[in-house]
């Protein structure tokens, strides 16, 4: 029995960051634009939110946490 991924929502900034780092380990958050970031998040296993609900602020928050985590690991 395979384990279902946790459901991800736009407000789940840290969980999304961890999922991005797992799913796209070769990606540098500094090289990802906001539109592409939205597409990457929406393609994550377990993403369950409405794509139309995202804002620039949410994407910037995700990108900031992703950058901080990537540079501290």
TORKOLGU-804814 format. One record per atom (N, C-alpha, C, CB): residue number from 1; atom name; x, z, y negated. Coordinates in Angstrom, 1 decimal. Glycine has a CB too. Example, Ala and Ser with C-alpha at 12.3 -4.5 7.8 and 13.67 -1.06 7.14 Angstrom:
2
  nr atom     px     pz     py
   1    N   13.2    7.8    5.7
   1   CA   12.3    7.8    4.5
   1    C   13.2    7.8    3.3
   1   CB   11.3    9.0    4.5
   2    N   12.8    7.1    2.2
   2   CA   13.7    7.1    1.1
   2    C   12.9    7.9    0.0
   2   CB   14.1    5.7    0.6
This chain:
73
  nr atom     px     pz     py
   1    N    0.8    0.0    1.2
   1   CA    0.0    0.0    0.0
   1    C    0.9    0.0   -1.2
   1   CB   -1.0    1.2    0.0
   2    N    0.8   -1.0   -2.1
   2   CA    1.6   -1.1   -3.3
   2    C    1.0   -0.2   -4.4
   2   CB    1.8   -2.6   -3.7
   3    N    1.9    0.3   -5.2
   3   CA    1.4    1.2   -6.3
   3    C    1.1    0.3   -7.5
   3   CB    2.5    2.2   -6.7
   4    N   -0.1    0.5   -8.0
   4   CA   -0.6   -0.2   -9.2
   4    C    0.2    0.3  -10.4
   4   CB   -2.1    0.0   -9.4
   5    N    0.6   -0.7  -11.3
   5   CA    1.3   -0.2  -12.5
   5    C    0.3    0.5  -13.4
   5   CB    1.9   -1.5  -13.3
   6    N    0.9    1.4  -14.2
   6   CA    0.0    2.2  -15.1
   6    C   -0.5    1.2  -16.1
   6   CB    0.8    3.3  -15.9
   7    N   -1.7    1.4  -16.6
   7   CA   -2.3    0.5  -17.6
   7    C   -1.6    0.8  -18.9
   7   CB   -3.8    0.8  -17.7
   8    N   -1.3   -0.3  -19.6
   8   CA   -0.6   -0.2  -20.9
   8    C   -1.5   -0.7  -22.0
   8   CB    0.7   -1.1  -20.9
   9    N   -1.5    0.1  -23.1
   9   CA   -2.3   -0.2  -24.3
   9    C   -1.3   -0.3  -25.4
   9   CB   -3.4    0.8  -24.5
  10    N   -1.8   -1.0  -26.5
  10   CA   -0.9   -1.2  -27.7
  10    C   -0.3    0.1  -28.2
  10   CB   -1.7   -1.8  -28.8
  11    N   -1.1    1.2  -28.1
  11   CA   -0.6    2.5  -28.6
  11    C    0.5    3.2  -27.7
  11   CB   -1.7    3.5  -28.8
  12    N    0.6    2.6  -26.5
  12   CA    1.6    3.2  -25.5
  12    C    3.0    2.7  -25.8
  12   CB    1.2    2.8  -24.1
  13    N    3.5    3.0  -27.0
  13   CA    4.8    2.4  -27.5
  13    C    5.9    2.6  -26.5
  13   CB    5.1    2.9  -28.8
  14    N    6.1    3.9  -26.1
  14   CA    7.2    4.2  -25.2
  14    C    7.1    3.6  -23.8
  14   CB    7.4    5.7  -25.1
  15    N    5.9    3.7  -23.3
  15   CA    5.6    3.1  -21.9
  15    C    5.8    1.6  -22.0
  15   CB    4.2    3.4  -21.5
  16    N    5.4    0.9  -23.1
  16   CA    5.6   -0.5  -23.2
  16    C    7.1   -0.8  -23.3
  16   CB    4.9   -1.1  -24.5
  17    N    7.8    0.0  -24.0
  17   CA    9.3   -0.2  -24.2
  17    C   10.0   -0.1  -22.8
  17   CB    9.9    0.8  -25.1
  18    N    9.6    0.9  -22.0
  18   CA   10.2    1.0  -20.7
  18    C    9.9   -0.2  -19.8
  18   CB    9.7    2.3  -20.0
  19    N    8.6   -0.6  -19.9
  19   CA    8.2   -1.8  -19.1
  19    C    9.0   -3.1  -19.6
  19   CB    6.7   -2.0  -19.3
  20    N    9.2   -3.2  -20.9
  20   CA    9.9   -4.4  -21.4
  20    C   11.3   -4.3  -20.9
  20   CB    9.9   -4.4  -22.9
  21    N   12.0   -3.2  -20.9
  21   CA   13.4   -3.1  -20.5
  21    C   13.5   -3.3  -19.0
  21   CB   13.9   -1.7  -20.8
  22    N   12.5   -2.9  -18.2
  22   CA   12.5   -3.2  -16.8
  22    C   12.2   -4.6  -16.5
  22   CB   11.4   -2.3  -16.1
  23    N   11.2   -5.2  -17.2
  23   CA   10.8   -6.6  -16.9
  23    C   11.8   -7.6  -17.5
  23   CB    9.4   -6.8  -17.5
  24    N   12.4   -7.3  -18.6
  24   CA   13.3   -8.3  -19.3
  24    C   14.6   -7.6  -19.6
  24   CB   12.6   -8.8  -20.6
  25    N   15.4   -7.2  -18.6
  25   CA   16.6   -6.5  -18.9
  25    C   17.7   -7.3  -19.7
  25   CB   17.2   -6.0  -17.6
  26    N   17.6   -8.6  -19.6
  26   CA   18.5   -9.5  -20.3
  26    C   18.2   -9.7  -21.7
  26   CB   18.6  -10.8  -19.5
  27    N   17.0   -9.3  -22.1
  27   CA   16.5   -9.6  -23.5
  27    C   17.1   -8.6  -24.5
  27   CB   15.0   -9.6  -23.6
  28    N   17.5   -9.0  -25.7
  28   CA   17.9   -8.2  -26.7
  28    C   16.8   -8.1  -27.7
  28   CB   19.3   -8.7  -27.4
  29    N   16.3   -6.9  -28.0
  29   CA   15.2   -6.7  -28.9
  29    C   15.4   -7.3  -30.3
  29   CB   14.8   -5.3  -29.0
  30    N   16.7   -7.4  -30.7
  30   CA   17.0   -7.9  -32.0
  30    C   16.7   -9.5  -32.1
  30   CB   18.4   -7.7  -32.4
  31    N   16.7  -10.1  -30.9
  31   CA   16.5  -11.5  -30.8
  31    C   15.1  -12.0  -30.5
  31   CB   17.4  -12.1  -29.7
  32    N   14.2  -11.0  -30.5
  32   CA   12.8  -11.3  -30.2
  32    C   11.9  -11.1  -31.4
  32   CB   12.2  -10.3  -29.1
  33    N   11.3  -12.2  -31.8
  33   CA   10.4  -12.2  -33.0
  33    C    9.1  -11.5  -32.6
  33   CB   10.1  -13.6  -33.5
  34    N    8.3  -11.2  -33.6
  34   CA    7.1  -10.4  -33.4
  34    C    6.1  -11.2  -32.6
  34   CB    6.5  -10.0  -34.7
  35    N    5.9  -12.5  -32.8
  35   CA    5.0  -13.3  -32.0
  35    C    5.4  -13.3  -30.6
  35   CB    4.9  -14.7  -32.6
  36    N    6.7  -13.5  -30.3
  36   CA    7.2  -13.6  -28.9
  36    C    7.0  -12.2  -28.3
  36   CB    8.6  -14.0  -28.9
  37    N    7.3  -11.1  -29.1
  37   CA    7.1   -9.8  -28.6
  37    C    5.7   -9.5  -28.1
  37   CB    7.5   -8.7  -29.7
  38    N    4.7   -9.9  -28.9
  38   CA    3.3   -9.8  -28.5
  38    C    3.1  -10.5  -27.2
  38   CB    2.4  -10.4  -29.6
  39    N    3.6  -11.7  -27.0
  39   CA    3.5  -12.5  -25.8
  39    C    4.1  -11.7  -24.6
  39   CB    4.0  -13.9  -25.9
  40    N    5.3  -11.2  -24.8
  40   CA    6.0  -10.5  -23.7
  40    C    5.2   -9.2  -23.3
  40   CB    7.4  -10.0  -24.2
  41    N    4.7   -8.5  -24.3
  41   CA    3.9   -7.3  -24.0
  41    C    2.6   -7.7  -23.2
  41   CB    3.5   -6.5  -25.3
  42    N    2.0   -8.7  -23.7
  42   CA    0.7   -9.1  -23.0
  42    C    0.9   -9.6  -21.6
  42   CB    0.1  -10.2  -23.8
  43    N    2.2  -10.1  -21.3
  43   CA    2.4  -10.5  -19.9
  43    C    2.9   -9.4  -19.0
  43   CB    3.5  -11.6  -20.0
  44    N    3.1   -8.2  -19.5
  44   CA    3.6   -7.1  -18.7
  44    C    2.5   -6.8  -17.6
  44   CB    3.9   -5.9  -19.5
  45    N    3.0   -6.4  -16.4
  45   CA    2.1   -5.9  -15.4
  45    C    1.4   -4.7  -15.9
  45   CB    2.8   -5.7  -14.0
  46    N    0.1   -4.6  -15.8
  46   CA   -0.6   -3.4  -16.2
  46    C   -1.1   -3.4  -17.6
  46   CB    0.2   -2.3  -16.0
  47    N   -0.7   -4.5  -18.4
  47   CA   -1.2   -4.5  -19.8
  47    C   -2.7   -4.7  -19.8
  47   CB   -0.5   -5.7  -20.6
  48    N   -3.5   -3.8  -20.4
  48   CA   -4.9   -3.9  -20.3
  48    C   -5.6   -3.8  -21.6
  48   CB   -5.4   -2.7  -19.5
  49    N   -4.9   -4.0  -22.7
  49   CA   -5.6   -4.0  -24.0
  49    C   -6.0   -5.3  -24.5
  49   CB   -4.6   -3.3  -25.0
  50    N   -6.7   -5.4  -25.6
  50   CA   -7.2   -6.6  -26.2
  50    C   -6.1   -7.2  -27.0
  50   CB   -8.5   -6.4  -27.0
  51    N   -5.6   -8.4  -26.7
  51   CA   -4.5   -9.0  -27.5
  51    C   -4.9   -9.1  -29.0
  51   CB   -4.2  -10.4  -26.9
  52    N   -6.1   -9.2  -29.3
  52   CA   -6.5   -9.4  -30.7
  52    C   -6.4   -8.1  -31.5
  52   CB   -8.0   -9.9  -30.8
  53    N   -6.2   -7.0  -30.8
  53   CA   -6.1   -5.7  -31.5
  53    C   -4.7   -5.4  -32.0
  53   CB   -6.5   -4.6  -30.5
  54    N   -3.7   -6.2  -31.7
  54   CA   -2.4   -5.9  -32.1
  54    C   -2.2   -6.1  -33.6
  54   CB   -1.3   -6.7  -31.4
  55    N   -1.4   -5.3  -34.2
  55   CA   -1.0   -5.4  -35.6
  55    C    0.5   -5.5  -35.8
  55   CB   -1.5   -4.2  -36.5
  56    N    0.9   -6.0  -36.9
  56   CA    2.4   -6.1  -37.2
  56    C    3.0   -4.7  -37.1
  56   CB    2.6   -6.7  -38.6
  57    N    2.4   -3.7  -37.5
  57   CA    2.9   -2.3  -37.5
  57    C    3.1   -1.9  -36.1
  57   CB    1.9   -1.4  -38.2
  58    N    2.2   -2.2  -35.2
  58   CA    2.4   -1.8  -33.7
  58    C    3.6   -2.5  -33.2
  58   CB    1.1   -2.1  -32.9
  59    N    3.7   -3.8  -33.4
  59   CA    4.8   -4.6  -32.9
  59    C    6.1   -4.1  -33.5
  59   CB    4.6   -6.1  -33.2
  60    N    6.2   -3.8  -34.7
  60   CA    7.4   -3.3  -35.3
  60    C    7.8   -1.9  -34.7
  60   CB    7.2   -3.1  -36.8
  61    N    6.8   -1.1  -34.4
  61   CA    7.0    0.2  -33.7
  61    C    7.6    0.0  -32.4
  61   CB    5.8    1.0  -33.7
  62    N    7.0   -0.9  -31.6
  62   CA    7.5   -1.2  -30.2
  62    C    8.9   -1.8  -30.3
  62   CB    6.6   -2.3  -29.5
  63    N    9.2   -2.7  -31.2
  63   CA   10.5   -3.3  -31.4
  63    C   11.5   -2.3  -31.8
  63   CB   10.5   -4.4  -32.4
  64    N   11.2   -1.3  -32.6
  64   CA   12.1   -0.3  -33.1
  64    C   12.5    0.6  -31.9
  64   CB   11.5    0.5  -34.2
  65    N   11.5    1.1  -31.2
  65   CA   11.7    1.9  -30.0
  65    C   12.6    1.2  -29.0
  65   CB   10.4    2.5  -29.4
  66    N   12.2   -0.1  -28.7
  66   CA   13.0   -0.9  -27.8
  66    C   14.4   -1.0  -28.2
  66   CB   12.3   -2.3  -27.6
  67    N   14.7   -1.3  -29.5
  67   CA   16.0   -1.4  -30.0
  67    C   16.8    0.0  -29.8
  67   CB   16.0   -1.8  -31.5
  68    N   16.1    1.1  -30.2
  68   CA   16.8    2.4  -30.0
  68    C   17.1    2.7  -28.6
  68   CB   15.8    3.5  -30.6
  69    N   16.2    2.4  -27.7
  69   CA   16.4    2.7  -26.3
  69    C   17.5    1.8  -25.7
  69   CB   15.1    2.5  -25.4
  70    N   17.5    0.5  -26.1
  70   CA   18.5   -0.4  -25.6
  70    C   19.9   -0.1  -26.1
  70   CB   18.1   -1.9  -26.0
  71    N   20.0    0.4  -27.3
  71   CA   21.4    0.7  -27.8
  71    C   21.8    2.1  -27.4
  71   CB   21.3    0.6  -29.3
  72    N   20.9    2.9  -26.9
  72   CA   21.3    4.3  -26.5
  72    C   21.6    4.4  -25.0
  72   CB   20.3    5.3  -26.9
  73    N   21.3    3.3  -24.3
  73   CA   21.5    3.3  -22.8
  73    C   22.8    2.7  -22.4
  73   CB   20.3    2.7  -22.1
